[in-house]
Amino acid sequence: MSDVIECQRCEQKLPRLEKPPFGGALGKKIHEQICQACWKAWVASQNQLINHYGLSTINQEHQQFLIQNMESFLFGKGQQTQIDTSLQGTISH
């Protein structure tokens, strides 16, 4: 069973990630301060951003865009990019 932490995002005591999601200081910070549920919510949001903006995870500018949005989503740092959903459901094939 995973350790329980007080998540910085949702402020609830929930299980943390089993291991850092990636290397470096930011991965360690996420492991220590973010619960599994909030990480899962970020991954879903990240997928929406990738699909909406046609991002490539090997492009360094796109990586930086995703990191900035991740820090905003998880820790409330900076401005998070919003996806324009005004056309959702109005496009026909």
C-alpha distances in whole Angstrom, upper triangle without the diagonal:
4,7,9,12,16,17,20,21,20,20,17,14,11,8,10,10,9,12,16,17,20,22,24,24,23,20,19,20,18,15,15,17,16,13,12,15,17,17,17,20,22,22,24,26,26,27,30,31,32,33,35,37,37,35,34,31,33,36,36,37,35,32,33,33,30,28,31,29,26,26,28,26,23,25,28,30,33,34,32,34,35,35,39,38,42,43,40,41,45,45,46,47
4,6,9,13,13,17,18,17,17,15,12,9,5,6,7,6,9,12,14,17,19,21,20,20,17,15,16,14,11,12,13,12,10,9,12,15,14,15,18,19,19,21,24,24,25,28,29,29,31,33,34,35,32,32,29,31,33,33,34,32,29,30,30,27,25,27,26,22,23,25,23,19,21,25,26,30,31,29,31,32,33,36,36,40,41,38,40,43,43,45,45
4,6,10,12,15,17,16,15,13,10,8,5,6,8,8,11,13,15,18,19,20,19,19,16,14,15,14,10,10,11,11,10,11,13,15,15,17,19,20,21,23,25,25,27,29,30,31,33,35,35,36,34,33,30,32,34,33,34,32,29,30,30,27,25,27,26,22,22,24,22,19,20,23,25,29,30,29,31,32,34,37,37,40,42,39,41,45,45,47,48
4,7,9,12,14,13,12,10,6,5,4,6,9,10,13,15,17,20,21,22,20,19,17,16,15,14,11,10,10,10,8,10,12,13,14,16,18,19,20,22,24,24,26,28,29,30,32,34,35,36,34,34,31,33,35,34,34,32,30,30,30,27,25,26,25,22,21,23,21,17,18,21,24,27,29,27,30,31,32,35,35,39,40,38,40,43,44,46,47
4,6,9,11,11,9,8,5,6,6,6,10,12,13,14,16,19,20,20,18,17,16,14,12,11,10,8,7,8,7,10,12,12,13,16,17,18,19,22,22,23,26,27,28,29,31,33,33,35,32,33,30,32,33,32,32,31,28,27,28,25,23,24,23,19,18,20,18,15,15,18,20,24,26,25,28,29,30,34,34,37,39,37,39,42,43,45,46
4,6,9,8,6,5,4,6,9,9,12,15,16,16,18,21,22,21,19,17,17,15,13,12,12,9,7,8,8,11,12,12,14,16,16,17,20,21,22,23,26,27,27,29,31,32,33,34,32,33,30,33,34,32,32,30,28,27,27,24,22,23,22,19,17,18,17,13,13,16,18,22,24,23,26,27,29,32,32,35,38,36,38,41,42,45,46
4,5,6,5,6,6,7,9,8,11,14,15,14,15,18,20,20,17,15,15,14,11,10,10,9,5,5,5,9,10,8,10,13,13,13,16,18,18,19,22,23,23,25,28,28,29,31,29,29,27,29,30,29,29,27,24,24,23,21,19,19,18,15,14,15,13,9,10,13,15,19,20,19,22,23,25,28,29,32,34,32,35,38,39,41,43
4,6,5,8,10,11,12,11,13,17,17,15,16,18,20,19,16,14,14,14,10,9,11,9,6,6,8,12,12,9,11,14,14,13,17,18,18,19,22,23,22,25,27,27,28,30,27,28,26,29,29,27,27,25,23,22,21,19,17,17,16,13,11,12,11,8,7,9,12,15,17,17,20,21,24,27,28,31,33,32,34,37,38,41,42
4,6,8,11,11,13,12,14,17,18,16,16,19,20,20,18,15,15,15,12,10,12,12,8,7,8,11,10,7,10,12,11,11,14,15,14,16,19,19,19,22,24,24,25,27,25,27,24,27,28,26,25,24,22,21,20,17,16,15,14,11,10,10,8,6,6,8,11,14,15,14,17,18,20,24,24,27,30,28,31,33,34,37,39
4,5,9,9,12,12,14,18,19,18,18,21,23,23,21,18,18,18,15,13,14,14,10,8,8,11,9,7,11,13,11,12,16,16,16,18,20,21,21,24,26,26,27,29,27,29,27,30,31,29,29,27,25,24,23,20,19,19,17,15,14,13,11,9,10,11,15,17,18,16,19,20,22,25,25,27,30,28,30,33,35,37,39
4,7,9,12,12,15,19,20,19,20,23,24,24,21,19,19,18,15,14,15,13,10,9,9,13,12,10,13,16,15,16,19,20,19,21,24,24,25,27,29,29,30,32,31,32,30,33,33,32,31,29,27,26,25,23,21,21,19,17,16,16,14,11,11,13,16,19,20,19,23,23,25,28,28,31,34,32,34,37,38,41,43
4,6,10,11,14,17,19,19,20,23,25,25,23,21,20,19,17,15,15,14,11,10,8,11,10,10,13,15,15,16,19,20,20,22,24,25,26,28,30,30,32,34,32,33,31,34,35,34,33,31,29,28,28,25,23,23,22,19,18,18,16,13,14,16,19,22,23,22,25,25,27,30,29,32,35,32,35,38,39,42,43
4,7,9,13,15,17,18,19,23,24,24,22,21,20,18,16,15,14,12,11,10,8,11,11,12,14,16,16,18,20,21,22,24,26,27,28,30,32,32,34,35,33,34,32,35,36,34,35,32,30,30,29,26,25,25,24,21,20,21,18,15,16,18,21,25,26,25,28,28,30,33,32,35,38,35,37,40,42,44,45
4,6,10,12,15,16,17,20,22,23,22,20,18,17,16,14,12,12,10,9,6,8,8,10,12,13,14,16,17,19,20,22,23,25,26,28,29,30,32,33,31,32,29,32,34,33,33,31,28,28,28,25,23,24,23,19,19,20,18,15,16,19,22,25,26,24,27,27,28,31,31,34,36,33,35,39,40,42,43
4,7,8,11,13,14,18,20,21,20,18,16,15,15,12,10,10,10,9,6,6,8,10,11,12,14,16,17,18,20,21,23,25,26,27,29,30,32,32,30,31,28,30,32,31,32,30,27,28,28,24,23,24,23,19,20,21,18,15,17,20,23,26,27,25,27,28,29,32,32,35,37,34,36,39,40,42,43
4,6,8,10,11,14,16,17,16,15,12,11,11,9,7,7,8,6,4,5,9,9,9,11,13,14,15,17,19,19,21,23,24,25,27,29,30,30,28,28,25,27,29,28,29,27,24,24,25,21,20,21,20,17,17,19,17,13,15,18,20,24,25,23,26,27,28,31,31,35,36,34,36,39,40,42,42
4,5,7,8,11,14,15,15,13,10,10,11,8,6,8,9,7,6,5,9,10,8,10,13,13,13,16,17,17,19,22,22,23,25,27,28,28,26,25,22,24,26,26,27,25,22,23,23,20,18,20,19,16,16,19,16,13,16,19,21,24,25,23,25,26,27,30,30,34,35,33,35,38,38,40,40
4,7,9,12,14,16,16,15,12,11,13,11,8,10,12,11,10,8,12,13,11,13,16,16,16,19,21,20,21,24,25,25,27,29,30,30,28,27,23,25,28,27,29,27,23,25,26,22,21,23,23,19,20,22,20,17,19,23,24,27,28,26,28,29,30,34,34,37,38,36,38,41,41,42,42
4,6,8,10,12,13,13,9,8,11,9,6,9,12,11,11,10,14,14,12,14,17,16,15,19,20,19,21,24,24,24,26,29,29,29,26,25,21,23,25,24,26,24,21,22,24,20,18,21,21,17,18,21,19,17,18,22,23,26,27,25,27,29,30,33,34,37,38,36,38,41,41,43,43
4,5,7,9,10,9,5,6,8,7,5,8,10,10,11,11,14,14,11,13,16,14,14,18,19,17,19,22,22,22,24,27,26,26,23,22,19,20,22,21,23,21,18,19,20,17,15,18,18,14,15,18,17,14,16,19,20,22,24,22,24,26,27,31,32,36,37,34,37,40,39,41,41
4,7,10,11,9,6,8,10,8,7,11,12,11,12,11,13,13,9,11,14,12,11,15,16,14,15,19,18,18,21,23,23,23,20,19,15,17,19,18,20,18,15,16,18,14,13,16,16,12,14,17,15,13,15,19,19,21,22,20,22,24,24,28,29,33,33,31,34,36,36,38,38
4,7,9,8,5,8,10,9,9,13,14,13,15,14,17,16,12,14,17,14,13,17,17,15,17,20,19,18,21,24,23,22,19,18,14,15,17,16,18,17,13,15,17,14,12,15,16,13,14,17,17,15,17,20,19,21,23,21,22,25,25,29,30,34,35,33,35,38,37,39,39
4,7,8,5,7,10,10,10,13,15,15,17,17,20,19,15,18,20,17,17,20,21,18,20,23,22,21,24,27,25,25,21,20,16,16,18,16,19,18,14,15,18,16,13,16,18,15,15,19,19,17,18,21,20,22,24,23,24,27,28,32,33,37,38,36,39,41,40,42,42
4,6,5,6,9,10,11,13,14,15,18,19,21,20,17,20,21,18,18,22,22,19,22,25,23,22,26,28,26,26,22,21,17,18,19,16,19,18,15,15,18,16,13,15,17,15,14,18,19,16,17,20,18,20,23,22,24,27,28,32,34,37,38,37,40,42,42,44,44
4,6,5,6,9,10,11,12,14,17,18,21,19,16,20,21,18,19,22,22,20,23,25,23,23,27,28,27,27,24,23,19,20,21,18,20,20,16,15,18,16,13,15,17,14,12,16,17,15,14,17,16,18,21,21,23,26,28,32,34,37,38,37,40,43,42,45,45
4,5,5,6,9,10,10,11,14,16,18,15,13,16,17,14,15,19,18,16,19,21,20,20,24,25,24,24,21,20,17,18,19,17,18,17,14,13,15,13,9,11,13,10,9,13,13,11,11,14,13,15,18,17,20,23,24,28,30,33,35,34,37,39,39,41,42
4,5,5,6,9,10,10,13,13,16,14,11,15,16,14,14,18,18,16,18,21,20,20,23,25,24,24,21,20,17,18,19,17,19,18,14,14,16,14,11,14,15,11,11,15,14,12,13,16,16,18,20,19,21,24,25,29,30,34,35,33,36,39,38,41,41
4,5,5,6,9,10,13,14,17,15,13,16,18,16,17,20,20,19,22,24,23,23,27,28,28,28,25,24,20,22,23,21,22,22,18,18,20,17,14,16,17,14,13,17,16,13,14,17,17,20,22,21,24,26,28,32,33,37,38,36,39,42,42,44,44
4,5,5,6,8,11,13,16,14,12,16,17,15,16,20,19,18,21,23,22,23,26,27,27,28,25,24,21,23,24,21,22,21,18,17,19,16,13,15,16,12,11,14,14,11,10,14,14,17,20,19,22,24,26,30,31,35,37,35,38,41,41,43,44
4,5,5,5,8,10,12,10,8,12,13,11,13,16,16,15,18,20,20,20,24,25,25,25,23,22,19,21,22,21,21,20,17,17,17,15,12,14,14,10,9,12,12,8,9,13,13,17,19,17,20,22,24,27,29,32,34,32,35,37,37,40,41
4,6,6,8,9,12,11,9,13,15,13,14,18,18,18,20,23,22,23,26,27,27,28,25,25,21,23,25,23,24,23,19,20,21,18,15,17,17,14,13,16,15,12,13,16,17,20,22,21,23,25,27,30,31,35,36,34,37,40,40,42,42
4,6,9,11,14,13,12,15,17,16,17,20,21,20,23,25,25,26,29,30,30,31,28,28,24,26,28,26,27,25,22,22,23,20,17,19,19,15,14,17,16,12,12,16,17,21,23,22,25,27,29,32,33,37,38,36,39,42,42,45,45
4,7,10,12,10,10,14,15,14,16,19,19,19,22,23,23,24,27,28,28,30,27,27,24,27,27,26,26,25,22,21,21,19,16,17,17,13,12,14,13,9,9,13,14,18,20,19,22,24,26,30,30,34,36,34,37,39,40,43,44
4,7,8,7,7,10,11,10,13,15,15,16,19,20,20,22,24,25,26,27,25,25,22,25,26,25,25,23,20,20,20,17,15,16,15,12,11,13,11,7,9,12,14,17,19,17,20,22,23,27,27,31,33,31,33,36,37,39,40
4,6,6,6,9,10,11,13,15,16,16,19,20,21,22,25,26,27,28,26,26,24,27,28,27,27,25,22,23,22,19,18,19,17,14,14,16,13,10,12,15,17,20,21,20,22,23,24,28,28,31,33,30,32,36,36,39,40
4,6,5,6,9,10,11,13,14,15,17,19,20,21,23,24,26,26,25,25,22,25,27,26,27,24,22,23,22,19,18,20,18,14,16,17,14,12,14,17,19,22,23,20,22,23,23,27,27,30,31,29,31,34,34,36,37
4,5,5,6,9,10,11,13,14,16,17,19,20,22,23,24,25,24,25,23,26,28,27,27,24,22,23,22,19,18,20,17,14,16,16,13,11,14,16,19,22,22,19,21,21,21,24,24,27,29,26,28,31,32,34,35
4,5,5,6,9,10,10,12,14,15,16,18,20,21,22,24,22,23,21,24,25,25,24,22,20,20,19,16,15,16,14,11,12,12,9,7,11,13,15,18,18,15,17,18,19,22,22,26,27,25,27,30,31,33,34
4,5,5,6,9,10,10,12,14,15,16,18,20,21,22,20,20,18,21,22,22,22,19,17,18,17,14,13,15,13,10,11,13,10,8,11,14,16,18,18,16,17,18,19,22,23,26,28,25,28,31,31,33,34
4,5,5,6,9,10,11,13,14,15,17,18,20,21,19,20,18,21,23,23,23,20,18,20,19,15,15,17,15,12,14,15,12,11,14,16,19,20,20,17,18,18,18,22,21,25,26,23,25,28,28,30,31
4,6,5,6,9,10,11,13,14,16,17,18,20,19,20,18,22,23,23,23,20,18,19,17,14,15,16,13,11,13,13,9,9,13,14,17,18,17,14,15,15,15,18,18,22,23,20,23,26,26,28,30
4,5,5,6,9,10,10,12,14,15,16,17,16,17,15,19,20,19,19,16,15,15,14,10,11,12,9,7,10,10,7,7,11,12,14,15,15,12,13,13,14,18,18,22,23,21,23,26,26,29,30
4,5,5,6,9,10,10,12,14,15,16,14,15,13,17,18,19,19,15,14,15,14,11,12,14,11,9,12,13,10,11,14,16,17,18,18,14,15,15,15,18,19,22,23,21,23,26,26,28,28
4,5,5,6,9,10,11,12,14,15,14,16,15,19,20,21,20,17,16,18,16,12,14,16,12,11,15,15,11,13,16,17,19,19,18,14,14,14,13,16,15,19,20,17,19,22,22,24,25
4,5,5,6,9,10,10,12,14,13,15,14,18,19,19,18,15,14,15,13,10,12,13,9,9,12,12,9,11,14,14,16,16,14,11,10,10,10,13,13,17,18,16,19,21,22,24,25
4,5,5,6,9,10,11,12,10,12,11,14,15,15,15,11,11,12,10,7,10,11,8,8,11,12,10,12,15,15,16,16,15,11,11,11,11,15,15,19,20,18,21,23,23,25,26
4,5,5,6,8,10,10,10,11,11,15,15,17,16,13,13,15,13,10,13,15,12,11,15,15,13,15,18,19,20,20,18,14,13,13,11,15,15,18,18,16,19,21,20,22,23
4,5,5,6,8,10,10,13,13,17,17,18,17,14,14,16,13,11,14,15,12,12,16,15,13,16,19,19,20,19,17,13,11,10,8,11,11,15,15,13,16,18,17,20,20
4,5,5,6,8,8,11,11,15,14,15,14,10,11,13,10,8,12,12,9,11,14,13,12,15,18,17,17,16,14,11,8,9,7,10,12,15,16,15,18,19,19,22,22
4,6,6,5,5,7,8,12,12,13,13,9,10,12,10,8,12,13,11,12,16,16,15,17,20,20,20,19,17,14,12,12,11,13,15,18,18,16,19,21,19,22,22
4,6,5,7,9,11,14,14,17,16,12,14,16,13,12,16,17,14,15,19,19,17,20,23,23,23,22,19,16,13,13,10,12,13,16,15,14,16,18,16,18,18
4,6,8,11,13,17,16,18,16,12,15,16,13,12,16,16,14,16,19,18,17,20,23,22,22,20,18,14,11,10,7,9,10,13,12,11,14,16,14,17,18
4,6,9,12,14,13,15,12,10,12,14,11,11,15,15,13,15,18,18,17,20,22,22,21,19,17,14,11,11,9,10,12,15,15,15,18,18,17,20,20
4,7,10,12,11,14,13,9,12,14,12,12,16,17,15,17,20,20,19,22,25,24,24,22,20,17,14,15,12,14,15,18,17,17,19,20,18,20,19
4,6,9,8,10,9,6,8,11,9,9,13,14,13,14,18,18,18,20,22,22,21,20,18,16,13,15,13,16,17,20,20,19,22,23,21,24,23
4,5,5,9,9,6,8,11,11,10,13,15,15,16,19,20,20,21,24,24,23,22,21,19,17,18,17,19,21,24,23,23,25,26,24,26,25
4,6,8,9,6,6,10,10,9,11,14,14,14,16,18,18,19,21,22,21,21,20,18,17,19,18,21,23,26,26,25,27,29,27,29,28
4,6,9,8,7,11,12,11,13,16,16,16,19,21,21,22,24,25,24,23,23,21,20,22,21,24,26,29,29,28,30,32,30,31,30
4,6,5,6,9,10,11,12,14,15,16,18,20,21,22,24,24,22,21,21,19,18,20,20,23,25,28,27,27,30,31,29,31,30
4,5,5,6,9,10,10,12,14,15,16,18,20,21,22,22,20,19,19,18,17,20,21,24,26,29,29,29,32,33,31,34,33
4,5,5,6,9,10,11,12,14,15,17,18,20,21,21,19,17,17,16,15,18,18,21,24,26,27,27,30,31,29,32,32
4,5,5,6,9,10,11,12,14,15,16,18,20,20,18,17,16,14,13,15,15,18,21,24,24,24,27,28,26,29,29
4,5,5,6,9,10,10,12,14,15,16,18,18,17,16,16,14,14,17,17,20,23,26,26,26,29,30,29,31,31
4,5,5,6,9,10,11,12,14,15,16,16,14,13,14,13,13,16,17,20,23,26,27,27,30,31,30,33,33
4,6,5,6,9,10,11,12,14,15,15,13,12,11,10,9,12,13,17,19,22,23,23,27,28,27,30,30
4,5,5,6,9,10,10,12,14,14,13,12,12,10,9,12,13,17,19,22,23,22,26,27,27,29,30
4,5,5,6,9,10,10,11,12,11,11,12,10,11,15,16,20,22,25,26,26,29,31,30,33,34
4,5,5,6,9,10,10,10,8,8,8,8,9,13,15,18,21,24,25,25,29,30,30,33,34
4,5,5,6,8,10,9,9,8,7,5,7,10,12,15,18,21,22,22,25,27,27,30,31
4,5,5,6,8,9,9,10,10,8,10,12,14,18,20,23,25,23,27,29,29,32,33
4,6,5,5,7,6,8,9,9,11,14,17,20,22,25,27,26,30,32,32,35,36
4,6,6,4,4,5,6,5,9,11,14,18,20,23,25,24,28,30,30,33,35
4,6,6,8,9,9,7,9,11,13,17,18,21,23,22,25,28,28,31,33
4,6,8,11,12,10,13,15,17,20,22,25,27,26,29,31,32,35,36
4,6,9,11,11,14,16,19,22,24,27,29,28,31,34,34,37,39
4,6,8,8,12,14,17,20,22,25,27,27,30,32,33,36,38
4,7,8,12,15,18,21,23,26,28,28,31,33,34,37,39
4,7,10,13,16,19,21,24,26,26,30,31,32,36,37
4,6,9,13,15,18,20,23,23,27,28,29,32,34
4,6,10,13,15,18,20,20,24,25,26,29,31
4,7,10,12,15,17,17,21,22,22,26,27
4,6,9,11,14,14,18,19,20,23,25
4,6,9,11,11,14,16,16,19,21
4,6,8,8,12,13,14,17,20
4,5,5,9,10,11,15,18
4,6,9,9,11,14,17
4,6,5,7,11,14
4,6,7,10,13
4,6,8,11
4,6,10
4,7
4
